[in-house]
Every structure is written in C-alpha cells, then in structure tokens.
Amino acid sequence: MLDDAFFDYLRGIDCSDVEVYSIPEGSVVFPKVPLMRVEGPVAVVQLLETPFVNLINYASLVTTNAARHRHVAGKSKVLMEFGLRRAQGPDGAISASKYCFMGGFDATSNVLAGHLFGIPLRGTHSHAYVSSYMSLDEIPDRTLRNKDGSKICKDFVSLVKEWLCKIQAADSLRNVFGDTNQSELAAFASYALAFPSSFLALVDTYDVMRSGIPNFCAVALALHDLGYKASGIRLDSGDLAYLSIETRKVFHAIEKEFNIPGFGKMVITASNDLNEETIDALNKQGHEVDAFGIGTYLVTCYSQAALGCVFKLVEINSRPRIKLSEDVAKVSIPCKKRCFRLYGKEGYPLVDIMIRESEPSPKAGERILCRHPFLESKRAYVVPQHVEELLHCYWPGSSDKPRAELPPLLKIRSRCMQQLEKLRPDHIRRLNPTPYKVSVSAKLYEFIHYLWLNEAPVGELQ
Amino acid sequence: MLDDAFFDYLRGIDCSDVEVYSIPEGSVVFPKVPLMRVEGPVAVVQLLETPFVNLINYASLVTTNAARHRHVAGKSKVLMEFGLRRAQGPDGAISASKYCFMGGFDATSNVLAGHLFGIPLRGTHSHAYVSSYMSLDEIPDRTLRNKDGSKICKDFVSLVKEWLCKIQAADSLRNVFGDTNQSELAAFASYALAFPSSFLALVDTYDVMRSGIPNFCAVALALHDLGYKASGIRLDSGDLAYLSIETRKVFHAIEKEFNIPGFGKMVITASNDLNEETIDALNKQGHEVDAFGIGTYLVTCYSQAALGCVFKLVEINSRPRIKLSEDVAKVSIPCKKRCFRLYGKEGYPLVDIMIRESEPSPKAGERILCRHPFLESKRAYVVPQHVEELLHCYWPGSSDKPRAELPPLLKIRSRCMQQLEKLRPDHIRRLNPTPYKVSVSAKLYEFIHYLWLNEAPVGELQ
C-alpha cells in the first residue's frame, strides 16, 4: 500500500520544464520512428511513460484497425462503429468511437461519443423493441401528416395493412411471402409513426425473408404514399450475402410492380460479428450491402489485440543511452533524434530517416545515404523531391513559444485519409504488402553500433 | 446530430420504478442463465440495455481470463497484473486491474487502481531507470544505516564493488561471470540505497546472465551485510525457462559459497507477453519462476477478445416474449424466470435450472425434471442435496425493501475463489472440459416451444 503523501506528490507534479514533440495526430507512421520525443527532468519524464503509452497504444491501434476496415470495405460503403457493448467499459468505448471515426468510419451508435466529439450518430431500434409489441391494436394514435403538411392520414395502420395485402397479392412477389409476424408489423408501424423521415427497420427478429422484409416494405410503401422516403433495413443474423441479394431483388420487384422510383436502391445495412475477413469474403461472394455496422472485432482489434509502443530513454545529460536485448527488435535507437519523411518524384513517401539532432536536415534535391539501423548491407542513396519533418513541438514547456492548438477531430480524420491515399498502393495491399523502409543517417548508424559494442558486457560473440 | 433536449431527458431519467435482480458478483455462471433480471417501464429499461451490457461484458470476461491464468499458474505462484499500457485507455485499465484481482490475481502495477480499490501494488523499476545511469560516480550519497539501526555503512557502493569482486573470484561461480555493465550496477546500487528493504531488480537491460544477475547479487549481498533481505529479480525477455533455471543455480551457488541461508530462494519474477499457453508451456518445460507479471494478453483477453452477453425482452405486461433466430444459440428463453443451482451429494453443483416465476421452487431431497431448453431428448430427473437461488434483488426500486449493500472487493474475490473450488474438476480442466448443464423446468420447456411455434411465420419446416 502506498502513502497518501505519494498521491499528493503526484498531484503537484509540474510539467513546465517538459518539452513534448510529436508527429501530428492522424499521420501514417512506421515502426522504429518515434511518435513522440519527450524532454525534461528524468523523474517527471519517467512518470509520463505509463500515461503516454496507455493513451497512445489503444488509440493508434483502433484507428489503424478502422482504417483497415475502410480499406477492405471501399470508399463507397457507409461504416458505422457499433462497439460500445464489447469495449473495456464506458471510456474504452468512447476512445473506440473517437478513433474509429478518425480512422475513416462515418458514424457511431455511441450517443455520448456523438455528443462529446460531434461524430455523426447512426443506429437502429433493438430486437427488444420489436418483441415488446404484441399486435397492431397496441398503437393508439394512428394519424400521420403528409410530409408536405398538405393533409393528414387518419389511419396509417390501415394503410400499412392495405400495402401488405397488395404485396402479398402481387404476381411478381407471390412466391416470396406468406403471413408475417404481426407484433413485428406493429413495431415497424409504430416506429414509422414516430420517425416517418428516418424509418430504418431491424428485420431479423423473427424471419428476414418471410416476415421482416414484407413488413418493412408495407410500412415503407405506406410512408411513400404520404411523401416520406424510408431509410432502409438492417440485417443482424444469417447469411448476409444471400439475404442482402434476396432483399435487393424484392426491393427492385417492388419498384417495378408499384412504380416507385428509387425503391430498389433502399439502403441495406449489415451487422453481426463483422470484421476485415468477413467483409473481404462478402466482397468475393457478391452482396448488396450498402452499410456495415461493426462492433466487437473493431473495438477489440481482432487482427492484433494490442499495439506494442514503448517509451525508451535515449539520452541523458547530453549522453546517448541504448537499451540492449537478445531480441534485436527490442534494441532501442539511442540519441535525441530528428525524423524526416523523404518523398519521391511521383509524390509517394520513399523512406523515413532518423538523424542526430546535431546533423543538418536532409534537403530536397540533395543526395543522402539512408541506412538500415542494424544491417550493414542494407543502405541506399536517396535524392528526395520533397522533405517533411515529422516531429513538431506541441508542448514547449515554459519557453516563450505558445503551446500548440490541436486541430478539430474532423481535420485530423481528413489528414488520416489523405495520408493513406498518398501511400504507394503496394505498401497497403492486403496480401504481402511491401514493407515501407525506415532508416538512419550514416552518422547515427555508426554511433548506434559504437554504443552497442561498448555497453554490451565483455564476453563471447553474440 | 441529436437535440440537447434529449440529453436533458436522459439526465432526468428516474429508475425508482425499476427493480434489478442479479446473481451476486464473483459467482461462477454458465451460458443461458440470466446474470440479471431487470423489471420496469419499457422505455427506461431499454435505455439500461447498453450501459448494463457494457459494464458486465468486459468485467466478466477479464475476471474469467484472470481466473484461467490462476488455474494454469497454480495456487502457489504470485500473479501480478501489468496491463495498464495496453488497455483501452486509463479507465479500461482500471477495470482490468479491479477484475483481474477479483479473478484471483494478487497485485497490480496500476497505482491508481491500488489507491481506488485497495489492491496490493507490485512492480519494478523500468529499463529507462537502468539506462539513465552512466557510472557509479553518479551516486552522491552512499551511506546506508543497518536495518537494526545499530551502525551506518559510509560507503555502500564500495561494499557492493567488494562483493562483485568476491563473486567474480569465487570458484563455484568463476565460469559464469566476466565484467558487468557499470551503469546497471550504479542503477541497482542507487535503488538499493533508496529502498533497502524492497530491492527488486529488472536484470535484462544489457545481458541477464553476464551482467544483470551478478550485479544484482553483489547489491543483494551488500544489503545482506547490513541486515536487509533483497526481494528478488525480474526477467523481461529471453528464454524465461532457461534463464530462471540458470539464475536459480547462481542463487543456490551463492547461498552455499558465502553461507547465506535463504539466498537460493530469492524470488524470480517473469514477464514479457505471458499468457495461459506460455505459462502452461513453462510448466511443461520446468522453470524456477515464483511470480508472473502478465499484461497484454490478460487485459485484451487473448483467448477470447469479447464476451457476448446480451439483454433480451422476455416478458411485457405479463405476456412472455421470445426472440427467434436462424441460429438456435440466439433464440432467447422467454418469461420472467427464477434460477436455481442444484447441488449433489458430494457438494458439487450438478445443474442450473430456470423455472417460470409462478412455479414452486425446487427443494432439497425432491425429484425434479431438468430439461435441455431446446433438445427434446436431453432431460433427466435430479434429486438435489442442496438448492441455491441465483438471482437476488439488489435494487428494489421504490419499494420498502432497502437497496442491497455491495460487499467489499476482497469479499467478492474470496467468493470467486471459493466458487471455482466448489466446481467438479472435470468442468474446469483445460483440455476437453465436461460442459456444465443448464436446464429449464418441464413447464418452461413446453412454454418455450409453444411460443416458438406460434411466433414463427407460417411457412416451410425449419
């Protein structure tokens, strides 16, 4: 157990002697290049290790995961984050919503995240809402005013029932439909009466093709009579490829049968344990889904559950430090460094390079040797067309420079999208992507290996 | 975007008409048996769905994961939760610490969780702490008072150096050690000067066997001269089985060489991406680890990243409701229910049973038919020795009954341990465990299937 005085000490910590440099949020980053450089008194900076690593790891991981989902779904699909109930508590879910939006999602079902960050909200009613109804008799107020306000339909429910009969009688649909579930029909009609301009129905409470779809269509057609356009349906179980294709056929048949232009294009949303792989499989099979609601696999980051960012001491009192390890991937790159991204003629980033702070910056049009940090033979001269410095000062401590303003979430999201578009496609293809190269300057290379040799204990060859 | 008025409505929601029944926290539970029963006005109860599911899913999952780690590690090992830096933000980490403790962990490295819940705190210094030192010259104050206060050692650092020479000269150790890293030695000596009664060293910053271990032993032996007992070491990389065994040999050799009783039993802590499988593999190889620090795989729940608890409407206005699905596992069990655990003669739980609220409770010594909820042929008579009702009222709404006090965390943790010990071992063995049976009464069985038949749309056989 700790002394209360320790918590008082923590409360009183002063970060005005700390300087923080960071790559702008929403940037594409690569392993080995530091995301942040933190300078200051060693005790304070060591206390920052855990909060910084905690705040960066999951945020970066879930943003990346969202971007991967966007990549496989394609630009034209609507992606909705539905992860609240599977995240690590309320705040884990808030982080998930924020960073999924940053990574390219369009909306969240997390109302608080929408409120806090202005993320568009999307969702549907629940299965419980559907099963809370028993029959159409439970709808007391059945009046609905036309969208243009011109007249009032006194019995919307009867209009829905008429449409259901017409659908069931239609030659082009006769083979599809029998009796539908009446409690589901009551739930849909009631929902449409409350939200006639945003009627989106969850159609799998009882049976998608034999109940959910005809019930939805009857309500959507009744709304259409009054000038409203229904939003669409959501599938939450079963074979999503098959059900979406069958549903689309029904929508097209209704468009044709009743001459309702645009009914065939009604939005089909799919959910139910979706992830990169299942979306990829749906794409290969063919499907008619317009929008995906993704939860569990998105917020728990199924393809990689944790990101391993670490915080390493690289220099103290102007003396560079190295952390060795039997695992080369865990050897830290010493020294206070500056980091640059070098771009080629086609506008793509070619390579990132880390240099010692005392070295001159790389310049556009000038040849520079880029070396692999650990492998002697991996090196190449590069003449960049354009050079971008990666680390910017966001917290200059007590100096005269102002602390940086952070851009709004939407701007960070745009940066993220643009950065991904700027990458050479082979770096981000799903199968066997070309690794992006991260290098060090010749001077830094020599210094790393000088330090490595001198810090390792004397002994046999490693 | 939502209207601000909606948030005002949410803020004003009154739960005094809601009653909440729950299985006590820290109980072992099985699929299909409701963890909670929530009664009240439908709108309010539907709004409780997402927060309840969010708060229960991850908490239950990570507690279960912790209990699985305890099961594979065995009772004698110390288990420490080190997950803060890989959890879903600060609050995801707080949940992880709390529920890992509940599931059988001994301590956490999350200082705030220790402060909030009284969980014992354990951890070591960082690699950065070690590499922040350059040499022994950096230690200004080298005095250390004997543990019993009897005298003061004026130069603890020289004492450490003497011990390092003795270790290096000792015949029984000569083959092991060469020169050690001096910055590491400085870091250890400095740490011991500040915390002589709790010296625990992270020994893999440079090289475990050639630097970390001899440096640790020199400091531990110097502390021993002054009456202090070092706590031990932590291995955070490399082959943990091999390194722990080699380290133990050195500790035993030192005990013998310098006649220091107990030195051989020095605590060896291991960390570095541990999980159930790696601990199981270590057990099979043989190792000398006394304590495990587990982070990433624990808090991200590697073996199953999410728990799929759902919230289903089972009755409205005294009318039972069912949610159907093409996936039988997703069909909900209708009706307001009471749930019981039936125990056999040996004291083990035999089966859980759900009954309709109107049915009489099962009684000890009386025969009762337990039926699989969906499969006609799976049924058996059971005569329980003891019957436990599972759901208890914690929030009786506005009734005269008092709201239940929640037990302290330590008591919940004890309940969890005891419940696991009460289970028949074949239900919790790692390979092919016998599934524990969950049943319904004959009346509830008939009712489920009556409702299923009548709610499903008329059509072909399913």
Interface residues (C-beta under 8 A of the other chain):
Chain A: M1 L2 F7 V42 Q46 E49 T50 P51 V53 N54 L55 N57 Y58 A59 V62 L84 R85 R86 A87 Q88 G89 P90 D91 G92 A93 I94 S95 A96 V111 G114 H115 G118 P120 L121 S126 H127 A128 Y129 S131 S132 M134 G178 D179 T180 N181 S183 D204 T205 Y206 D207 R210 S211 S237 G238 T296 Y297 V299 T300 C301 Y302 A305 A306 L307 G308 F311 K312 L313 I316 R319 R321 I322 K323 L324 S325 E326 D327 K330 E455 A456 P457 V458 G459
Chain B: M1 L2 F7 V42 Q46 E49 T50 P51 V53 N54 L55 N57 Y58 A59 V62 L84 R85 R86 A87 Q88 G89 P90 D91 G92 A93 I94 S95 A96 V111 G114 H115 G118 P120 L121 S126 H127 A128 Y129 S131 S132 M134 G178 D179 T180 N181 S183 D204 T205 Y206 D207 R210 S211 S237 G238 T296 Y297 V299 T300 C301 Y302 A305 A306 L307 G308 F311 K312 L313 I316 R319 R321 I322 K323 L324 S325 E326 D327 K330 E455 A456 P457 V458 G459
